[in-house]
Amino acid sequence: PEAVAGFRQFEKDFGKSEQSQAALAAMRYPLAMCLLQLQKFDDALEAINAALSTKPPPAPAQKEDLVFYKAVCQMQGEDWAEARKTLDAFVREFPRSRQTGEARLLYGTTWLLEEKYAEAAAQFGGIRPLLDPVNRGRATVLELYALMEEEKFDDALALVVEEFPRMSQMLQIATFQTLALQLGSEFLEQKQYRKAITALQRVWSRD
């Protein structure tokens, strides 16, 4: 809060001075980061857009953060379509970023939050092989959830069978197992017992 207040006061006192423009430009990035920490996402989005338009432009590492968090702010504002545009631009511009996997997951998450489960499942299924083991596990449970919401139970079962051998690398074990249990229950209700067994065999014991 003190940093934001200091910036606002500096901008008020010296914002019209030509000599202060370089300092103002340099402060746009930390201002945006402060506002993000304060969870003032509307203000942060405004600060991010201002930082991205500074001349000279922000350093590449700063731009990488700014574009990523621009999408986060757009998601907080439930502007799903714009968030997807920003995330797509981020992945294309920064394919080797440490946040690229997260950006791909967030892209799919926007579809989930819109309750567009078919689009979400397609996104997670497409990116799953591209992700590291931890993010692959996250994509798996999100795809599985989306498929079950779409009542595509056969596709969900195929996913459970495919990803079960990677359980030891998955941090979302409880979620995966719970969904597998729900899937088995669904097949039981449909009296598709062989499919139910296939799903329930992949639910581990308590130990």
Rosetta blueprint (number, residue, H / E / L):
1 P L
2 E H
3 A H
4 V H
5 A H
6 G H
7 F H
8 R H
9 Q H
10 F H
11 E H
12 K H
13 D H
14 F H
15 G L
16 K L
17 S L
18 E H
19 Q H
20 S H
21 Q H
22 A H
23 A H
24 L H
25 A H
26 A H
27 M H
28 R H
29 Y H
30 P H
31 L H
32 A H
33 M H
34 C H
35 L H
36 L H
37 Q H
38 L L
39 Q L
40 K L
41 F H
42 D H
43 D H
44 A H
45 L H
46 E H
47 A H
48 I H
49 N H
50 A H
51 A H
52 L H
53 S L
54 T L
55 K L
56 P L
57 P L
58 P L
59 A L
60 P H
61 A H
62 Q H
63 K H
64 E H
65 D H
66 L H
67 V H
68 F H
69 Y H
70 K H
71 A H
72 V H
73 C H
74 Q H
75 M H
76 Q H
77 G L
78 E L
79 D L
80 W H
81 A H
82 E H
83 A H
84 R H
85 K H
86 T H
87 L H
88 D H
89 A H
90 F H
91 V H
92 R H
93 E H
94 F L
95 P L
96 R L
97 S L
98 R L
99 Q L
100 T H
101 G H
102 E H
103 A H
104 R H
105 L H
106 L H
107 Y H
108 G H
109 T H
110 T H
111 W H
112 L H
113 L H
114 E L
115 E L
116 K L
117 Y H
118 A H
119 E H
120 A H
121 A H
122 A H
123 Q H
124 F H
125 G H
126 G H
127 I H
128 R H
129 P H
130 L H
131 L L
132 D L
133 P H
134 V H
135 N H
136 R H
137 G H
138 R H
139 A H
140 T H
141 V H
142 L H
143 E H
144 L H
145 Y H
146 A H
147 L H
148 M H
149 E H
150 E L
151 E L
152 K L
153 F H
154 D H
155 D H
156 A H
157 L H
158 A H
159 L H
160 V H
161 V H
162 E H
163 E H
164 F H
165 P H
166 R H
167 M H
168 S H
169 Q H
170 M L
171 L L
172 Q L
173 I H
174 A H
175 T H
176 F H
177 Q H
178 T H
179 L H
180 A H
181 L H
182 Q H
183 L H
184 G H
185 S H
186 E H
187 F H
188 L H
189 E H
190 Q L
191 K L
192 Q L
193 Y H
194 R H
195 K H
196 A H
197 I H
198 T H
199 A H
200 L H
201 Q L
202 R L
203 V L
204 W L
205 S L
206 R L
207 D L
